[in-house]
Amino acid sequence: LMQLYEKGCFDLDENINNYLPFEIKNPRFPDVNITFRMLLAHQSSLGDTLYDVLIPPLRDNVSQWIKERLVPGERFYREKYWKDYPPGENFSYSSFGFILCSLLIERISGVPFEEYCQENIFMPLDMRDTSFHLQGLDKSRVAKPYYPLFAELYFPLYSYDAKCAAACGGLRTTVVDLSHFLIAHMDGGAWNDTSILNSSTVEIMHSIQYPNVYAPFYGGKIQHGLGWFHLNHSGDLWEGYNGGAFGFAASMMIHESDGIGVIMLSNGHVVRPKTKIGYIVCDIRMTLYDQLGHLFLEKAKTQ
């Protein structure tokens, strides 16, 4: 989406409805426009959950899927998807918001979302083992997802395809592939002399957009850029993003003080983060971030 912003296709504070075939509004605040900046910083006042996103039916047509859920009177519309405060006032993580971003990419570029990403991100960054869909991937290398059931015992799931909901958590990739993307963001938009973004755009994405808005995060707090967050955890400053879907979890973080990047991918997702095991897993993650980051830094100093 920010590549299209660079081309002057839209303004960050522009009403997204200027580019949609139907109108998206918080029904409680119909006079407040939702902007691109709000969507990318999770300030749109959408308040859906992972369960709302992945319940059937999953469509191949993202426009139809969004319309069915966010346009009043449509089959799967629920007013509960919207918060009771206006867009731009507070943080609420929204998977619907990023699926909506994928629709905006299609509407503005005229190219299907998955095809756009392949041509403009994955191929330039040599991310050969990365795809939003199972088709075309080597099935023997695709990790089986595990989901916690019955007192948090983990059970295997079938390898599902998120279809039109893929933009919010359906990407399959490898640590090596994803490292190319992370390095590009750490190096002004370029990896291996291939640029996917201007350095000025990367700076905007990594800048806190709403300085007075904080969100709790396992004993720390986060503030959002555009598709990225800043995390203050026990006095350590990190930047990146994490998340998951049913049976998967991913984290991609930069340690701000020394510029070290750490990526973790797993095939078991803690979908109940406020449980005891949820806090334990988060503590393990943050410890690994810290220890791996310092290990890589010491290794870099000796080379």
C-alpha positions in Angstrom: 0.0 0.0 0.0 2.8 2.4 0.8 4.4 1.8 -2.6 1.1 3.1 -4.1 1.3 6.1 -1.7 4.8 6.8 -3.1 3.4 7.0 -6.6 0.9 9.6 -5.4 -2.2 7.4 -5.8 -3.7 8.6 -2.5 -3.0 10.7 0.6 -2.6 9.0 4.0 -5.3 11.2 5.5 -7.7 10.7 2.7 -11.1 9.0 3.1 -10.8 5.3 2.1 -14.3 5.4 0.7 -13.0 7.4 -2.2 -11.6 4.1 -3.5 -14.2 1.5 -2.5 -17.3 0.2 -4.3 -19.3 0.6 -1.1 -19.1 2.8 2.0 -17.4 1.7 5.2 -18.3 3.7 8.3 -18.5 3.2 12.0 -22.4 3.2 12.4 -22.0 5.0 15.7 -20.0 7.8 14.1 -21.2 8.1 10.5 -19.8 11.6 10.0 -16.2 10.6 10.8 -14.2 9.3 7.8 -11.8 6.4 8.1 -8.4 7.2 6.5 -5.5 5.1 5.2 -3.4 6.3 8.2 -6.1 5.0 10.6 -6.2 1.6 9.0 -2.5 1.1 9.0 -2.1 2.3 12.6 -5.1 0.3 13.9 -7.1 3.5 14.7 -10.1 2.8 12.5 -12.4 1.8 15.4 -12.9 -1.7 14.0 -12.8 -4.2 16.8 -13.0 -7.6 15.3 -11.3 -10.8 16.6 -9.5 -13.6 14.9 -12.6 -15.8 15.3 -14.6 -13.2 13.4 -12.1 -13.3 10.5 -11.6 -17.1 10.0 -15.2 -18.3 10.5 -16.8 -19.7 7.3 -17.5 -18.9 4.6 -14.0 -17.8 3.5 -14.4 -16.2 0.0 -12.0 -15.9 -2.9 -13.4 -12.5 -3.6 -12.2 -10.0 -1.0 -14.6 -7.3 -2.0 -17.6 -9.6 -1.4 -16.2 -10.8 1.9 -15.7 -7.3 3.2 -19.1 -6.1 2.0 -20.9 -9.0 3.7 -19.4 -8.2 7.1 -19.0 -4.4 7.2 -21.9 -3.0 5.2 -25.2 -2.7 7.2 -27.9 -5.0 6.0 -25.5 -7.5 4.5 -25.7 -11.2 5.5 -22.8 -11.3 8.1 -22.8 -7.7 9.2 -22.5 -7.3 13.0 -22.5 -3.9 14.7 -20.2 -5.5 17.4 -17.4 -5.2 14.9 -17.3 -1.5 15.7 -16.0 0.2 18.8 -18.0 2.8 20.7 -15.5 5.6 20.0 -14.8 7.4 16.7 -12.1 6.5 14.2 -8.8 8.1 15.0 -9.4 8.3 18.8 -8.0 5.1 20.2 -6.2 1.8 19.3 -7.9 -1.4 18.5 -6.1 -4.2 16.7 -8.2 -5.1 13.6 -7.6 -8.0 11.2 -10.6 -6.7 9.2 -8.6 -3.4 8.8 -5.7 -5.1 7.0 -8.0 -7.3 4.9 -9.6 -3.9 3.9 -6.1 -2.7 3.0 -5.7 -5.6 0.6 -8.9 -4.6 -1.1 -7.7 -1.0 -1.4 -4.5 -2.3 -3.0 -6.6 -4.2 -5.6 -8.9 -1.2 -6.2 -6.0 1.3 -6.6 -3.5 -0.8 -8.5 -6.0 -2.8 -10.6 -4.0 -6.0 -9.7 -5.1 -8.8 -7.4 -3.6 -8.5 -4.0 -1.5 -11.7 -4.0 -0.3 -11.0 -7.5 0.7 -7.4 -6.6 2.7 -8.7 -3.6 4.5 -11.3 -5.7 5.5 -8.8 -8.4 6.4 -5.9 -6.2 7.7 -7.4 -3.0 8.4 -11.1 -3.0 10.1 -11.4 -6.4 12.3 -8.3 -6.0 13.4 -9.5 -2.6 14.0 -13.1 -3.8 11.4 -14.5 -1.4 11.0 -17.7 -3.4 9.4 -19.7 -0.6 6.7 -17.2 0.3 3.0 -17.2 -0.7 -0.4 -16.3 0.6 -1.8 -19.6 -0.7 -0.8 -23.2 -0.4 -1.0 -23.8 -4.1 2.5 -23.7 -5.6 4.3 -24.4 -2.3 6.2 -27.6 -1.6 3.7 -29.3 0.7 6.5 -31.4 2.3 8.0 -28.1 3.6 4.8 -26.6 5.0 4.6 -26.8 8.8 1.5 -28.4 10.3 -0.5 -25.9 12.5 -1.2 -26.8 16.1 -4.1 -25.3 18.1 -4.7 -25.3 21.9 -7.8 -27.1 23.0 -9.0 -28.7 26.3 -6.9 -27.0 29.0 -4.4 -25.8 26.5 -3.3 -29.1 25.1 -2.2 -28.6 21.5 -3.7 -30.6 18.7 -2.8 -30.7 15.0 -5.0 -28.9 12.4 -5.2 -29.4 8.7 -3.2 -27.0 6.6 -5.9 -24.5 5.7 -5.9 -21.6 3.2 -7.1 -18.3 4.5 -8.2 -17.2 1.0 -9.3 -13.6 0.9 -8.5 -13.2 4.6 -4.8 -14.0 3.9 -3.7 -10.4 4.2 -4.2 -10.4 8.0 -2.3 -13.6 8.8 -2.3 -16.1 5.9 1.3 -15.6 4.6 3.5 -18.7 4.6 7.2 -18.0 4.5 10.6 -18.9 5.9 12.9 -17.1 8.3 15.4 -16.6 5.4 12.8 -15.1 3.1 11.3 -12.9 5.7 14.8 -11.7 6.7 15.1 -10.1 3.3 12.0 -8.0 4.0 13.2 -7.1 7.4 16.6 -6.0 6.2 14.9 -3.8 3.6 13.1 -2.0 6.3 16.3 -1.7 8.4 18.3 -0.4 5.4 16.1 2.4 4.0 13.9 0.2 1.8 16.5 -1.8 0.0 17.8 -5.4 0.2 20.8 -6.5 -1.8 20.8 -3.3 -3.9 17.1 -3.8 -4.7 14.8 -1.1 -3.5 11.1 -1.7 -2.7 10.5 1.6 -0.9 12.1 5.1 -0.7 13.9 5.7 2.6 11.6 8.6 3.3 8.6 6.3 3.1 10.2 3.8 5.4 10.8 6.6 7.9 7.1 7.5 7.8 6.1 3.9 8.4 8.4 3.5 11.4 7.3 6.8 13.0 4.7 6.8 15.8 1.5 8.1 14.3 -0.6 8.8 17.4 1.9 9.8 20.2 -0.8 10.0 22.8 -2.2 6.5 22.2 -0.7 3.5 23.9 -1.8 -0.1 24.0 -0.8 -2.7 26.7 1.4 -5.6 25.7 2.3 -8.3 28.3 3.5 -5.8 30.9 4.9 -3.4 28.4 3.2 -0.9 26.1 3.2 -0.3 22.3 2.6 2.6 20.0 1.9 2.3 16.3 3.5 3.4 13.1 2.1 2.3 9.8 2.1 -1.5 9.9 4.8 -1.5 12.6 4.7 -1.0 16.4 7.2 0.4 18.9 7.4 -1.8 22.1 8.8 -0.7 25.4 9.4 -3.9 27.4 11.3 -3.7 30.7 13.1 -0.6 29.5 14.1 -2.2 26.2 12.9 -0.6 23.0 11.9 -2.9 20.1 10.2 -2.2 16.8 8.4 -4.6 14.5 5.3 -6.7 14.6 4.0 -10.0 15.7 0.8 -12.0 15.4 -0.8 -15.3 14.5 -3.7 -17.3 13.2 -5.1 -20.6 14.2 -2.1 -22.8 14.7 0.6 -20.3 13.7 2.6 -17.4 15.3 5.2 -15.1 14.0 7.4 -12.3 15.4 9.7 -9.9 13.5 11.4 -7.4 15.7 14.3 -4.8 15.6 16.3 -4.0 18.7 16.4 -0.2 18.4 19.6 0.6 20.3 21.8 -1.7 18.2 19.8 -2.3 15.0 19.7 -6.1 15.3 16.7 -7.9 13.8 15.2 -11.1 15.2 12.6 -13.3 13.5 10.7 -16.2 15.0 8.1 -18.4 13.3 6.2 -21.2 15.0 3.4 -23.6 14.3 1.7 -23.3 17.6 -0.2 -20.2 18.5 -1.3 -18.9 21.9 -4.8 -17.8 21.2 -5.5 -17.1 24.9 -2.8 -14.6 25.6 -4.1 -13.7 29.1 -3.7 -17.2 30.4 -0.7 -18.4 32.4 0.8 -20.1 29.4 0.3 -17.0 27.3 2.4 -14.9 29.6 5.1 -17.6 29.8 5.3 -17.8 26.0 5.6 -14.0 25.8 8.4 -14.0 28.4 10.2 -16.6 26.5 9.9 -14.6 23.3 11.2 -11.4 24.9 14.1 -13.3 26.5 15.0 -14.8 23.1 14.8 -11.4 21.4 17.1 -10.0 24.0 19.6 -12.9 24.1 19.7 -13.5 20.3 20.0 -9.8 19.6 23.0 -9.4 21.9 24.5 -12.6 20.6 24.3 -11.3 17.0 25.7 -7.9 18.0 28.7 -9.5 19.7 29.3 -11.7 16.6 29.1 -8.7 14.4 31.7 -6.8 16.4 34.2 -9.6 16.0 33.9 -9.7 12.2 
